[in-house]
């Protein structure tokens, strides 16, 4: 029996295949450029890897290519017959207030996900397209929706309510939902293992093109940086993060349309908007080292916002058992970690420079640091696979 995990983005599909024991993945890959004549499909099975350019017009054709690759590509394809795939786990970004845990997909679940499109217009429609494609191509497999927002269903009302008219919440769903919950939940589980504490108090950071922070008490989320949508919070690759709402009114008065403002905040802001160079943090790091002041400022603002949330969330998680960095930037940028933790000894955070310079999952604080600091690579796909196994194979959440 096989479990397939699918993560559909706005123009890509990432996937991994597992056995029901959910150890290392049996195969994985990504199709980038969905809807274009020159999409790129990368596929790996153990040490064998290939990449091809093909036309992938929609998510159905993308999932079809994935099923074909799993059964035909490589010296030892991990799937002999597509009927071996008994469950398909899907990352769904927005579950609103209805979904506090992963669920088996049925028509009413699909209707609920569609009703949330307006809250996650870049994500939920793509997630639904992947679910529909997998359901058509793998009719014997049971689909499972794993929600990014579910981990934050434990937020207290004081953390998720905004100070707006109450009917905006009751009628229109205006509240904090939080995102990257699959990653933060995985990090809490891993931190529990490395700390040897079943329900730790933590501050976790998922830092990548999308970035978020989470405060955890007794193993449960109590606050997070992202809000009603993934736009709020930390500076991100192209997203602005926290912003005075009056900026929108000011720009509308200046003649900008709602779509122009939205594009600026979601697709042209963040590191890209600040630097004028790129949303790719690696390029900004190189430009900063080369003396580019705009790149350096973008990095400084990115770090400043992280430090602001770190201070606030250390209070929420007190007494804190650990601070965790993850995501592409959190795992790979020793400069960002050094800048974030700099001069915070009085707050119980003491970085070990030699440990910080080593790659891979490890503790990067000194042995004497009152609060340990960890780099823990995230693995959202394995968590989605485990939830899928529990619902499809074991039959319990």
C-alpha positions as CSV (number, residue, x, y, z in Angstrom):
1,X,0.0,0.0,0.0
2,X,1.2,3.5,-0.9
3,X,0.3,7.0,0.3
4,X,0.7,9.9,-2.1
5,X,1.1,13.4,-0.8
6,X,0.2,16.3,-3.1
7,X,0.8,20.0,-2.5
8,X,-0.7,22.2,-5.2
9,X,0.5,25.8,-5.3
10,X,-0.7,28.6,-7.6
11,X,1.4,27.2,-10.5
12,X,3.1,24.1,-9.2
13,X,2.6,20.6,-7.7
14,X,4.9,19.1,-5.2
15,X,4.5,15.5,-4.3
16,X,6.0,12.6,-2.3
17,X,5.2,8.9,-2.1
18,X,5.4,6.9,1.1
19,X,4.7,3.4,2.4
20,X,2.2,3.1,5.2
21,X,5.0,3.1,7.7
22,X,5.9,6.7,6.6
23,X,9.6,6.5,6.8
24,X,11.7,8.0,4.1
25,X,9.9,8.9,1.0
26,X,9.9,6.3,-1.9
27,X,9.8,9.0,-4.6
28,X,9.3,12.7,-4.8
29,X,9.2,15.5,-7.3
30,X,7.8,18.8,-8.4
31,X,6.1,20.2,-11.5
32,X,6.6,23.9,-11.9
33,X,4.9,26.1,-14.5
34,X,1.4,24.6,-14.5
35,X,-0.6,26.1,-17.4
36,X,2.4,26.8,-19.6
37,X,3.9,25.0,-22.6
38,X,7.3,24.6,-20.9
39,X,6.6,23.3,-17.4
40,X,9.5,21.6,-15.7
41,X,9.0,18.2,-14.1
42,X,11.6,17.0,-11.7
43,X,11.3,13.4,-10.3
44,X,13.5,11.5,-8.0
45,X,13.5,7.8,-6.9
46,X,16.3,7.0,-4.4
47,X,19.5,8.1,-6.1
48,X,18.0,8.3,-9.6
49,X,16.7,11.7,-10.8
50,X,15.5,13.3,-14.0
51,X,14.1,16.6,-15.1
52,X,12.1,17.3,-18.3
53,X,10.3,20.2,-19.9
54,X,6.8,19.5,-21.0
55,X,3.4,21.2,-21.6
56,X,1.2,20.9,-18.5
57,X,-2.0,22.7,-19.2
58,X,-3.8,22.1,-15.9
59,X,-3.7,20.3,-12.6
60,X,-5.4,17.2,-14.0
61,X,-2.6,16.7,-16.6
62,X,0.0,17.5,-13.9
63,X,-1.4,14.8,-11.5
64,X,-1.6,12.4,-14.5
65,X,2.1,12.9,-15.2
66,X,2.8,12.3,-11.5
67,X,0.9,9.0,-11.5
68,X,2.7,8.0,-14.7
69,X,6.1,8.9,-13.3
70,X,5.5,6.9,-10.1
71,X,4.8,3.7,-12.1
72,X,7.1,4.1,-15.1
73,X,10.1,6.3,-14.4
74,X,13.4,5.2,-13.0
75,X,15.2,1.9,-12.8
76,X,12.8,0.6,-10.0
77,X,9.5,2.5,-10.1
78,X,7.9,2.4,-6.6
79,X,4.4,1.8,-7.9
80,X,3.5,-1.3,-10.0
81,X,-0.1,-0.5,-10.3
82,X,-1.9,2.8,-9.4
83,X,-4.4,0.9,-7.3
84,X,-1.6,0.4,-4.8
85,X,-2.1,4.1,-3.9
86,X,-4.8,3.7,-1.2
87,X,-4.7,7.3,0.2
88,X,-3.9,10.8,-1.2
89,X,-3.1,13.5,1.4
90,X,-3.7,17.0,0.2
91,X,-2.3,20.2,1.8
92,X,-5.2,22.7,2.0
93,X,-4.2,26.1,3.1
94,X,-7.5,27.5,4.6
95,X,-9.9,25.5,6.7
96,X,-11.6,28.4,8.3
97,X,-13.3,27.8,11.7
98,X,-14.9,24.5,10.6
99,X,-11.8,22.3,10.3
100,X,-9.7,21.8,13.4
101,X,-8.2,18.5,12.3
102,X,-7.5,16.5,9.1
103,X,-10.6,14.9,7.4
104,X,-11.5,12.5,4.7
105,X,-12.7,14.4,1.7
106,X,-16.3,14.2,0.6
107,X,-18.6,16.5,-1.3
108,X,-19.5,18.6,1.8
109,X,-15.8,19.1,2.6
110,X,-15.2,20.2,-0.9
111,X,-18.1,22.7,-0.7
112,X,-16.6,24.1,2.6
113,X,-13.2,24.5,1.1
114,X,-14.6,26.3,-1.9
115,X,-16.6,28.6,0.3
116,X,-13.2,29.7,1.8
117,X,-11.7,30.7,-1.6
118,X,-12.1,34.4,-0.9
119,X,-9.9,34.1,2.2
120,X,-7.1,32.3,0.3
121,X,-7.6,33.1,-3.4
122,X,-4.1,32.1,-4.3
123,X,-4.2,28.8,-2.6
124,X,-7.6,27.1,-2.0
125,X,-8.7,27.0,-5.7
126,X,-5.4,25.3,-6.5
127,X,-5.8,22.9,-3.6
128,X,-9.3,22.0,-4.8
129,X,-8.0,21.5,-8.4
130,X,-5.5,19.0,-7.1
131,X,-8.1,17.2,-5.1
132,X,-10.4,16.9,-8.0
133,X,-7.6,15.7,-10.3
134,X,-6.5,13.0,-7.9
135,X,-10.1,11.9,-7.3
136,X,-10.6,11.4,-11.1
137,X,-7.3,9.7,-11.8
138,X,-7.1,7.6,-8.6
139,X,-10.8,6.8,-7.9
140,X,-9.9,3.9,-5.5
141,X,-7.7,6.1,-3.3
142,X,-9.3,7.9,-0.4
143,X,-8.5,11.7,-0.3
144,X,-7.6,13.4,2.9
145,X,-7.5,17.2,3.5
146,X,-4.8,18.4,5.9
147,X,-5.3,22.0,6.8
148,X,-2.7,24.7,7.4
149,X,-5.0,26.5,9.7
150,X,-6.0,23.5,11.8
151,X,-3.1,23.7,14.2
152,X,-4.2,27.2,15.2
153,X,-7.7,26.1,16.3
154,X,-6.3,26.2,19.8
155,X,-5.7,29.9,19.8
156,X,-7.5,31.7,22.6
157,X,-10.1,34.2,21.6
158,X,-7.9,37.0,22.9
159,X,-5.3,36.0,20.2
160,X,-7.6,35.4,17.2
161,X,-10.1,38.2,17.5
162,X,-9.4,41.6,15.9
163,X,-10.6,44.8,17.5
164,X,-13.2,45.4,14.8
165,X,-17.0,45.5,14.9
166,X,-18.2,42.2,16.3
167,X,-20.5,41.5,13.3
168,X,-17.4,41.5,11.0
169,X,-16.4,38.4,12.8
170,X,-19.8,36.8,13.1
171,X,-21.0,37.5,9.6
172,X,-17.8,37.7,7.6
173,X,-15.3,35.6,9.4
174,X,-12.9,38.4,10.1
175,X,-10.4,36.9,12.6
176,X,-6.9,35.5,12.8
177,X,-6.7,32.0,11.4
178,X,-2.9,31.5,11.1
179,X,-1.0,29.5,8.4
180,X,2.0,27.2,8.0
181,X,0.3,25.2,10.7
182,X,1.4,21.9,9.2
183,X,5.0,23.0,9.5
184,X,4.7,24.4,13.0
185,X,2.9,21.3,14.2
186,X,5.7,19.2,12.8
187,X,8.3,21.4,14.5
188,X,6.5,21.1,17.9
189,X,6.6,17.3,17.6
190,X,10.3,17.3,16.7
191,X,11.2,19.7,19.4
192,X,9.3,17.5,21.9
193,X,11.6,14.7,20.8
194,X,14.9,16.5,21.0
195,X,14.0,18.3,24.3
196,X,12.6,15.2,25.9
197,X,9.5,17.1,26.9
198,X,6.0,15.9,25.8
199,X,4.3,19.3,25.7
200,X,7.0,22.0,25.4
201,X,6.7,25.8,25.4
202,X,8.3,27.1,22.2
203,X,8.7,29.9,19.8
204,X,8.9,28.4,16.3
205,X,9.9,30.2,13.0
206,X,9.1,29.0,9.5
207,X,11.2,31.3,7.4
208,X,11.1,31.0,3.6
209,X,9.4,32.7,0.7
210,X,6.4,32.7,3.1
211,X,7.4,33.3,6.7
212,X,5.6,33.0,10.0
213,X,6.1,32.7,13.8
214,X,4.2,30.7,16.3
215,X,4.0,30.8,20.1
216,X,3.4,27.4,21.7
217,X,2.4,26.6,25.3
218,X,2.0,23.0,26.5
219,X,2.5,21.9,22.9
220,X,-0.5,23.9,21.6
221,X,-0.5,27.1,19.5
222,X,-1.5,30.2,21.5
223,X,-0.5,32.9,19.0
224,X,0.9,33.3,15.5
225,X,2.0,36.1,13.2
226,X,-0.2,35.3,10.1
227,X,-3.8,36.5,10.3
228,X,-7.0,36.1,8.4
229,X,-4.9,35.6,5.3
230,X,-1.2,34.7,4.9
231,X,-0.4,38.4,4.2
232,X,-0.1,39.5,7.8
233,X,3.0,39.2,10.0
234,X,6.7,38.8,9.0
235,X,8.3,40.3,5.9
236,X,8.2,37.6,3.2
237,X,9.5,37.1,-0.3
238,X,6.9,39.2,-2.1
239,X,4.3,39.8,0.8
240,X,4.5,43.0,2.9
241,X,3.6,41.4,6.2
242,X,2.3,43.8,9.0
243,X,1.0,47.1,7.6
244,X,-1.0,50.0,8.9
245,X,-4.5,49.4,7.4
246,X,-4.8,53.2,6.7
247,X,-2.1,52.7,4.0
248,X,-4.8,51.1,1.8
249,X,-7.1,54.1,2.2
250,X,-4.2,56.5,1.5
251,X,-3.4,54.6,-1.7
252,X,-7.0,54.4,-2.8
253,X,-7.3,58.2,-2.4
254,X,-4.1,58.6,-4.5
255,X,-5.9,56.7,-7.3
256,X,-4.7,53.1,-7.0
257,X,-7.3,50.4,-7.6
258,X,-8.0,47.6,-5.2
259,X,-6.3,45.1,-7.6
260,X,-3.2,47.3,-7.8
261,X,-2.9,47.6,-4.1
262,X,-3.5,43.9,-3.6
263,X,-0.8,43.1,-6.2
264,X,1.6,45.4,-4.5
265,X,1.1,43.9,-1.1
266,X,1.0,40.3,-2.2
267,X,3.2,40.0,-5.2
268,X,5.4,43.1,-5.4
269,X,6.1,43.8,-1.8
270,X,8.3,42.1,0.8
271,X,11.9,41.5,0.1
272,X,11.3,42.1,-3.6
273,X,9.7,45.5,-3.0
274,X,12.3,46.6,-0.5
275,X,15.4,45.5,-2.5
276,X,14.2,46.1,-6.1
277,X,16.3,43.0,-6.9
278,X,14.7,39.7,-6.0
279,X,12.5,37.8,-3.6
280,X,15.2,35.1,-3.5
281,X,17.0,35.4,-0.2
282,X,20.1,33.8,-1.6
283,X,20.4,36.5,-4.2
284,X,19.9,39.2,-1.6
285,X,22.6,37.7,0.6
286,X,25.0,37.8,-2.3
287,X,24.0,41.4,-3.2
288,X,24.5,42.4,0.4
289,X,28.0,41.0,0.5
290,X,28.7,42.8,-2.7
291,X,27.7,46.1,-1.0
292,X,24.3,46.7,-2.4
293,X,22.5,49.0,0.2
294,X,18.9,48.1,-0.9
295,X,19.6,44.4,-0.5
296,X,21.2,45.1,2.9
297,X,18.2,47.1,4.1
298,X,15.8,44.4,3.0
299,X,17.7,41.9,5.0
300,X,17.8,44.2,8.0
301,X,14.0,44.8,7.9
302,X,13.4,41.1,7.5
303,X,15.4,40.4,10.6
304,X,14.0,43.4,12.6
305,X,10.4,42.0,12.1
306,X,11.5,38.5,13.2
307,X,13.1,40.0,16.4
308,X,9.9,41.9,17.1
309,X,7.9,38.7,17.1
310,X,10.6,36.8,18.9
311,X,10.4,39.2,21.9
312,X,6.6,39.2,21.9
313,X,6.3,35.4,21.6
314,X,8.9,34.7,24.3
315,X,6.4,36.4,26.6
316,X,3.5,34.2,25.3
317,X,5.6,31.0,25.7
318,X,7.2,31.8,29.1
319,X,8.8,29.9,30.6
320,X,10.2,29.0,27.1
321,X,11.8,25.6,26.5
322,X,13.3,26.4,23.1
323,X,13.4,28.6,20.0
324,X,13.3,26.7,16.7
325,X,14.3,27.9,13.2
326,X,13.1,26.1,10.1
327,X,12.1,26.7,6.4
328,X,14.5,27.4,3.6
329,X,15.9,30.6,5.1
330,X,15.7,29.5,8.7
331,X,17.6,26.2,8.0
332,X,20.2,27.6,5.6
333,X,21.0,31.2,6.5
334,X,23.5,31.3,9.4
335,X,23.6,35.2,8.9
336,X,19.9,35.6,9.6
337,X,20.0,33.4,12.7
338,X,23.1,35.3,14.0
339,X,21.4,38.6,13.4
340,X,18.2,37.5,15.0
341,X,19.9,36.2,18.2
342,X,22.5,38.9,18.4
343,X,22.8,40.6,21.9
344,X,19.9,38.6,23.4
345,X,21.9,37.0,26.2
346,X,19.8,39.0,28.8
347,X,16.7,37.2,27.4
348,X,18.3,33.8,27.9
349,X,19.4,33.3,24.2
350,X,23.1,32.6,23.7
351,X,24.2,31.6,20.2
352,X,27.2,29.3,19.7
353,X,28.9,30.6,16.5
354,X,30.6,27.4,15.7
355,X,27.4,25.4,16.0
356,X,25.5,28.0,14.0
357,X,27.9,27.6,11.1
358,X,27.2,23.8,10.7
359,X,24.5,22.7,8.4
360,X,21.7,20.2,9.2
361,X,19.4,19.8,12.2
362,X,21.2,20.6,15.4
363,X,21.3,22.8,18.6
364,X,23.0,26.1,17.8
365,X,23.0,27.7,21.3
366,X,25.7,27.2,23.8
367,X,25.4,24.5,26.4
368,X,24.8,27.2,29.1
369,X,22.1,29.1,27.2
370,X,19.1,29.2,29.5
371,X,16.8,28.8,26.4
372,X,18.1,26.3,23.8
373,X,18.0,27.3,20.2
374,X,17.5,24.7,17.5
375,X,17.6,24.4,13.7
376,X,15.1,21.6,12.8
377,X,14.3,20.9,9.1
378,X,10.6,20.8,8.6
379,X,8.9,17.9,6.8
380,X,5.3,18.8,6.1
381,X,4.8,16.0,3.7
382,X,5.6,13.3,6.2
383,X,3.0,14.8,8.6
384,X,0.4,14.9,5.9
385,X,1.2,11.2,5.1
386,X,0.9,10.2,8.7
387,X,-2.5,11.9,9.0
388,X,-3.6,10.2,5.8
389,X,-2.5,6.8,7.2
390,X,-4.4,7.3,10.4
391,X,-7.6,8.2,8.6
392,X,-7.4,5.8,5.7
393,X,-5.5,2.8,7.0
394,X,-5.9,2.9,10.8
395,X,-9.2,4.6,10.7
396,X,-8.7,7.0,13.5
397,X,-7.4,10.6,13.9
